[in-house]
Amino acid sequence: MGSRAADGAGSERRPDDGVSEPLGEESTRFTREQLYTMASAASINFTSMICYSILGPFFPSEAEKKGASNTIVGLIFGCFALFNFLSSLILGNYLTQIGAKFMFVAGMFASGCVTILFGMLDKVPSGPMFVGFCFLVRAMDAISFAAAITASFSILAKAFPSNIATVLGSLEIFTGLGLVLGPPLGGFLYQSFGYEVPFITLGCIVLVFVPFNMCILPKYDSIPSKESFWKLILLPKVLVLCLTIFSLSACLGFLDPTMSLFILKKFRLPAGYVGLVFLGLALSYSLSSPLLGLVSDKLPYIRKWLLISGGLLTALCFFMLGPAPVLHIESQLWMFVLVLVLIGFSLGMSAIPVFPEILHCAYENGFEEGLSLLGLVSGLFNAMWSLGAFAGPVLGGFLNEKLGFEWAAAIQGGWALLSSLAAGIFYIIEATRKSSSSSLQSLPGNNEERTHLMGSET
């Protein structure tokens, strides 16, 4: 989106706040509606991530007490990503029919209710009934989460047409904050008050934000479009960018079921310190995302280099995370934390520019500008991220069990390497075609000039 602004195409009318602006200049101040939109998006980023991440410290042990095996627990976690993938595709396609604001508020309300409901699962009898209800509630949570996040991305892109990457990058601070605070807060509430209290507390916090967002979130109307996901996703550039999204999510998802076990076994840290190691990745991603978003918007031509270099750096970091046995380097805690910090930064390098790049590609290929297209793009982004979040833990858990964490991490980094190489090859081909096209277009003009001069001489 930022590149459209750089070309003069990001001139969508901003909400009038009563301040006149010089013609042809964009105001550097946010309007009241834009600030309200950012506040609403920050609330869903923070609450959804903190509710998502509280399960880690205590749910697996509780599920085992209820008769669920490790495989079943992994599938319960994975079903969230799978249903998120499916619902993101569907909801993104029907965003304009449902209404962006209604989808946002309804998704947030349902997420709060489902979070509270998850806290009641310890009352369900052990065995298949408990497992079945876990899958059901997790699926409901995934659908509500997909609705709110898909609507949030679309509304943000509509409200900030010329600096969407900067805004998305800034809001990732709240995503990282939720991921950082979720595990220690959930563990503390569970240890102090039992299984139900963490879910009831956080579910009620989510529900408090519902009337808040109903009041402040602006309503954005749009005419339904005939564009479809298939037309969008079959564009070659979009396919490459989807591979980037999938690979980043898969790499990040790989760490969920494997990294804590490796830390406990390799460095013999107390369980309470494991969460502190995770902070390296979460904080570096959250703090670097606003800067990377700003760079992506101010220098849109550099996005391709961020995508490629970010993928290569991610692949290198996962190769060094173990490190891979072929390097014959002994793993040390300080090096492990440093690599996690670099992973957080490299993930931001690749993830932040993807959304505006897909939008720019859609506009170049004749898609109509509006909320309908934004719904398609945000739904596609969330769907690909969810697919990676499902594949990463499943494949990573299998590789970790068969080969060990060191080789599993190195192999998992292959996703990032593959996506960066694919992006690099695509951008080289694209630049070559544009260069050839511009050369061909200049030839007729030169011939006409020569003909005109020759005619003048005669």
C-alpha positions in Angstrom: 0.0 0.0 0.0 2.9 2.3 0.8 4.2 2.0 -2.8 0.8 3.1 -4.1 1.1 6.2 -2.0 4.6 6.8 -3.3 3.2 6.6 -6.9 0.5 9.1 -6.0 -2.2 6.5 -5.8 -2.6 6.5 -2.0 -5.0 9.5 -2.1 -8.0 7.9 -0.5 -10.0 10.6 1.3 -9.3 10.8 5.0 -12.0 11.6 7.6 -12.4 15.3 8.0 -11.3 16.5 11.3 -12.0 20.2 10.6 -8.3 21.0 9.8 -7.6 22.2 6.3 -4.6 20.6 4.6 -2.5 22.1 1.8 -3.4 20.7 -1.6 -1.2 17.7 -2.5 0.2 17.3 1.0 -0.7 14.6 3.5 -1.2 15.5 7.1 1.3 14.1 9.4 -1.3 14.1 12.2 -3.7 11.2 12.7 -7.4 12.1 12.7 -9.6 11.2 15.6 -11.2 8.3 13.7 -7.7 7.0 12.8 -6.7 7.1 16.5 -9.9 5.3 17.5 -9.2 2.6 14.9 -5.7 2.1 16.1 -7.0 1.8 19.7 -9.5 -0.9 18.7 -6.9 -2.8 16.7 -4.5 -2.6 19.6 -7.1 -4.0 21.9 -7.8 -7.1 19.8 -4.1 -7.7 19.1 -3.3 -7.7 22.8 -6.3 -9.6 24.2 -6.3 -12.3 21.5 -2.6 -13.0 21.9 -2.7 -13.1 25.7 -5.7 -15.5 25.6 -3.9 -17.6 23.0 -0.6 -17.8 25.0 -1.9 -18.6 28.5 -2.5 -22.2 27.7 1.2 -23.1 27.4 2.3 -23.3 31.1 -0.5 -25.5 32.5 -3.0 -26.8 30.0 -0.9 -29.8 28.7 -0.5 -31.2 32.2 -4.2 -30.7 33.0 -5.1 -32.4 29.7 -2.9 -35.4 30.6 -4.7 -35.7 33.9 -8.0 -35.9 31.9 -6.6 -38.8 29.9 -5.4 -36.9 26.8 -2.1 -38.2 25.3 0.7 -35.9 24.1 -0.4 -36.4 20.6 -4.0 -35.4 21.4 -2.7 -32.3 23.2 -0.7 -31.4 20.1 -3.8 -31.8 17.9 -5.9 -29.7 20.3 -3.3 -26.9 19.8 -3.2 -27.6 16.1 -6.9 -27.5 15.5 -7.0 -23.8 16.4 -4.7 -23.0 13.5 -6.6 -25.3 11.1 -10.0 -23.8 11.9 -8.4 -20.3 11.8 -7.1 -21.1 8.3 -10.5 -22.2 7.0 -12.6 -19.5 8.6 -10.2 -16.7 7.5 -10.7 -17.8 3.9 -14.5 -17.8 4.2 -14.9 -14.7 6.3 -12.5 -12.6 4.2 -14.6 -13.4 1.2 -17.8 -12.2 2.9 -16.5 -9.2 4.8 -18.5 -6.6 3.0 -21.8 -8.6 3.3 -21.3 -9.1 7.0 -19.8 -5.7 7.7 -16.3 -5.0 9.0 -17.3 -3.4 12.3 -19.9 -6.1 13.1 -17.5 -8.9 12.3 -14.8 -7.2 14.5 -17.1 -6.7 17.5 -18.9 -10.1 17.2 -15.6 -11.9 16.9 -14.3 -10.2 20.0 -17.5 -10.9 22.0 -17.4 -14.6 20.9 -13.7 -14.9 21.8 -14.3 -13.6 25.3 -17.2 -16.0 25.9 -15.3 -19.0 24.5 -12.3 -18.1 26.7 -14.5 -18.3 29.8 -16.0 -21.5 28.5 -12.6 -23.0 28.2 -12.1 -22.4 31.9 -15.1 -24.7 32.6 -13.6 -27.8 30.8 -12.1 -29.2 34.0 -15.7 -30.0 35.0 -16.2 -32.2 32.0 -15.7 -36.0 32.6 -12.3 -37.4 31.7 -11.7 -39.3 28.5 -13.3 -38.9 25.0 -15.9 -36.4 26.2 -13.2 -34.0 27.6 -11.2 -34.3 24.4 -14.3 -33.7 22.3 -15.2 -30.6 24.1 -11.6 -29.3 23.9 -11.7 -29.6 20.1 -15.1 -28.0 20.0 -14.2 -25.0 22.1 -10.9 -24.5 20.4 -12.6 -24.5 17.0 -15.1 -21.9 18.2 -12.2 -19.8 19.5 -10.4 -20.0 16.2 -13.5 -18.9 14.2 -14.0 -15.9 16.5 -10.3 -15.0 16.5 -10.3 -15.2 12.6 -13.3 -12.9 12.4 -11.9 -10.2 14.6 -8.4 -10.2 13.1 -9.6 -10.3 9.5 -11.9 -7.4 10.1 -9.1 -5.5 12.0 -6.6 -5.8 9.2 -9.2 -4.7 6.6 -10.3 -1.7 8.7 -6.6 -0.6 9.3 -5.8 -0.8 5.6 -8.9 1.3 4.9 -8.1 3.9 7.5 -4.4 4.2 6.7 -4.1 3.8 2.9 -0.7 5.3 2.6 1.1 4.0 5.7 -0.4 0.6 6.5 3.0 -1.1 7.1 4.0 1.6 9.7 0.7 1.1 11.5 0.8 -2.7 11.4 4.4 -2.6 12.6 3.5 -0.3 15.5 0.6 -2.5 16.5 2.8 -5.5 16.7 4.0 -4.1 20.0 0.7 -5.1 21.5 0.9 -8.5 19.8 4.3 -9.1 21.4 3.1 -7.7 24.7 0.3 -10.2 24.8 2.6 -13.1 23.9 5.1 -12.0 26.6 2.6 -11.5 29.4 0.3 -14.5 28.7 2.4 -17.4 29.9 3.6 -15.8 33.2 0.2 -14.3 34.0 -1.6 -17.6 33.2 0.9 -19.6 35.2 0.6 -17.2 38.2 -3.2 -17.3 38.2 -3.3 -21.1 37.8 -0.8 -21.6 40.6 -2.6 -19.2 42.9 -6.3 -19.9 42.2 -6.7 -23.0 40.0 -7.6 -23.9 36.5 -10.7 -21.8 36.0 -9.5 -18.4 37.1 -7.0 -17.6 34.3 -9.7 -18.1 31.6 -12.5 -16.4 33.5 -10.3 -13.4 34.3 -9.0 -12.9 30.7 -12.3 -13.7 29.1 -14.0 -11.0 31.2 -11.2 -8.5 30.2 -12.0 -9.3 26.5 -15.7 -8.7 27.1 -15.0 -5.4 28.7 -13.4 -4.2 25.5 -16.5 -5.1 23.4 -18.7 -2.1 24.4 -15.6 0.1 24.3 -15.0 -0.9 20.6 -18.7 -0.6 19.8 -18.5 3.0 20.8 -15.2 4.2 19.3 -14.7 2.0 16.2 -15.7 3.9 13.0 -18.0 2.1 10.6 -16.6 1.6 7.1 -19.1 0.7 4.4 -18.2 -0.8 1.1 -19.8 -2.1 -2.1 -19.5 -5.9 -2.4 -17.0 -6.9 -5.2 -17.1 -9.9 -7.5 -13.3 -10.5 -6.9 -12.5 -13.9 -5.4 -9.7 -15.5 -3.5 -8.8 -17.7 -6.4 -8.2 -14.8 -8.7 -6.0 -13.2 -6.1 -4.1 -16.3 -4.9 -3.3 -17.5 -8.4 -1.3 -14.4 -9.2 2.4 -15.6 -9.3 3.6 -12.8 -7.0 0.9 -13.5 -4.4 1.8 -17.2 -4.5 5.4 -16.4 -3.6 4.3 -14.0 -0.8 1.9 -16.7 0.5 4.9 -19.1 0.7 6.8 -16.4 2.7 3.9 -16.1 5.2 3.6 -19.8 5.5 7.3 -20.3 6.1 7.6 -17.6 8.7 4.6 -18.9 10.6 5.9 -22.5 10.4 9.3 -21.5 11.8 7.7 -19.7 14.6 5.2 -22.5 15.3 8.0 -25.0 15.4 9.4 -23.4 18.6 6.1 -23.8 20.6 6.3 -27.6 21.3 10.1 -28.0 21.1 12.1 -25.1 22.5 11.0 -25.3 26.1 11.9 -29.0 26.3 15.3 -28.3 24.7 16.1 -25.5 27.2 15.2 -27.6 30.2 17.2 -30.5 29.0 20.3 -28.7 27.5 20.8 -25.8 30.0 19.1 -27.4 33.0 17.3 -24.1 33.9 14.4 -24.1 36.4 11.0 -24.2 34.8 10.3 -20.6 35.9 13.2 -19.2 33.9 12.2 -20.8 30.6 9.7 -18.0 29.9 12.4 -15.4 30.3 14.3 -17.1 27.4 11.3 -16.6 25.2 11.4 -12.9 25.9 14.4 -12.5 23.6 12.4 -13.4 20.5 9.1 -11.6 21.5 10.8 -8.3 22.6 13.1 -8.1 19.5 10.1 -8.7 17.2 7.9 -6.2 19.0 10.4 -3.4 19.2 11.8 -3.8 15.7 8.4 -4.0 13.9 7.5 -0.3 14.1 10.9 0.7 12.6 10.6 -1.9 9.9 7.0 -0.8 9.1 8.2 2.8 8.8 11.0 1.9 6.5 8.6 -0.2 4.4 6.3 2.7 3.9 8.9 5.4 3.4 11.0 3.3 1.1 8.6 0.9 -0.7 11.3 -0.1 -3.2 13.2 -1.7 -0.4 10.5 -4.1 0.6 11.7 -6.8 -1.7 15.1 -6.7 -0.1 13.6 -6.9 3.4 11.7 -10.0 2.3 14.7 -11.7 0.8 17.3 -10.8 3.4 14.8 -11.5 6.3 14.2 -15.0 5.0 17.9 -15.7 4.5 18.7 -14.4 8.0 15.9 -16.5 9.5 17.2 -19.6 7.8 20.7 -18.9 9.1 19.5 -18.3 12.6 17.5 -21.6 12.7 20.7 -23.4 11.5 22.6 -21.8 14.4 19.8 -22.3 17.0 20.9 -25.8 17.9 23.4 -25.3 16.5 23.3 -27.9 13.7 25.6 -30.8 14.6 27.5 -30.4 11.3 29.0 -27.2 12.7 30.5 -29.0 15.8 29.7 -25.9 18.0 28.7 -26.5 21.6 25.4 -24.8 22.4 25.6 -22.1 25.1 22.8 -20.2 26.7 24.0 -16.7 25.8 24.4 -17.8 22.1 20.9 -19.4 22.2 19.3 -16.1 23.5 21.2 -14.0 20.9 20.0 -16.2 18.1 16.4 -15.9 19.3 16.8 -12.1 19.3 18.0 -12.2 15.7 15.1 -14.5 14.8 12.6 -12.0 16.2 14.2 -9.2 14.1 14.5 -11.3 10.9 10.8 -12.5 11.2 9.8 -8.8 11.3 11.9 -8.0 8.3 10.0 -10.5 6.2 6.5 -10.4 7.8 5.9 -6.6 8.0 6.3 -5.8 4.2 4.1 -8.8 3.0 0.7 -7.2 3.5 1.3 -4.0 1.6 3.1 -6.0 -1.1 0.1 -8.2 -1.7 -2.1 -5.1 -1.8 0.2 -3.4 -4.4 0.2 -6.6 -6.5 -3.6 -6.7 -6.4 -3.9 -3.1 -7.6 -1.4 -3.7 -10.4 -3.6 -6.6 -11.6 -6.8 -4.6 -11.8 -8.5 -5.4 -8.5 -10.9 -2.7 -7.4 -9.8 -0.6 -4.5 -12.0 -0.8 -1.4 -12.9 -2.7 1.7 -13.9 -5.8 -0.2 -10.4 -6.3 -1.5 -8.9 -5.5 1.9 -11.1 -8.3 3.3 -9.7 -10.7 0.7 -6.1 -9.8 1.4 -6.4 -9.8 5.2 -8.3 -13.2 5.1 -5.6 -14.6 2.8 -2.8 -13.4 5.1 -4.4 -14.8 8.2 -5.2 -18.1 6.4 -1.6 -18.6 5.3 -0.3 -17.7 8.7 -2.7 -20.2 10.3 -1.7 -22.9 7.9 2.0 -22.4 8.8 1.0 -22.4 12.5 -0.5 -25.8 12.0 2.2 -27.4 9.9 5.1 -26.0 12.0 4.4 -27.7 15.3 3.3 -30.9 13.6 6.3 -31.3 11.4 8.6 -29.8 14.1 7.4 -32.2 16.8 8.0 -35.2 14.5 11.5 -34.1 13.4 12.3 -33.2 17.0 11.3 -36.7 18.2 13.2 -38.5 15.3 16.3 -36.3 14.9 16.6 -34.1 17.9 16.2 -30.4 18.3 19.5 -29.4 16.6 18.7 -31.1 13.3 15.0 -30.3 13.5 15.7 -26.6 13.9 18.1 -26.6 10.9 15.6 -28.4 8.7 12.8 -26.1 9.8 14.9 -23.2 8.7 14.7 -24.6 5.2 11.2 -23.2 4.8 12.6 -19.7 5.2 15.5 -20.4 2.9 13.1 -21.8 0.2 10.7 -18.8 0.5 13.6 -16.2 0.3 15.1 -18.0 -2.8 11.7 -18.1 -4.4 11.1 -14.4 -3.8 14.6 -13.6 -5.0 14.1 -15.5 -8.3 10.7 -14.0 -8.8 11.9 -10.4 -8.3 14.8 -11.0 -10.7 12.5 -12.3 -13.4 10.0 -9.4 -12.7 12.8 -6.8 -13.0 14.1 -8.5 -16.3 10.6 -8.4 -17.8 10.0 -4.8 -16.8 13.3 -3.8 -18.3 12.5 -5.7 -21.6 9.1 -4.2 -21.7 10.3 -0.6 -21.2 12.9 -1.1 -23.9 10.3 -2.4 -26.4 8.0 0.4 -25.6 10.7 3.0 -26.3 11.3 1.6 -29.8 8.1 2.7 -31.6 8.6 6.3 -30.3 12.1 6.4 -31.7 11.0 5.1 -35.1 8.2 7.7 -35.3 10.7 10.4 -34.5 13.0 9.3 -37.3 10.1 9.0 -39.8 9.0 12.5 -38.9 12.5 14.0 -39.3 13.0 12.3 -42.6 9.6 13.6 -43.8 10.6 17.1 -42.7 13.9 16.9 -44.6 12.2 15.9 -47.8 
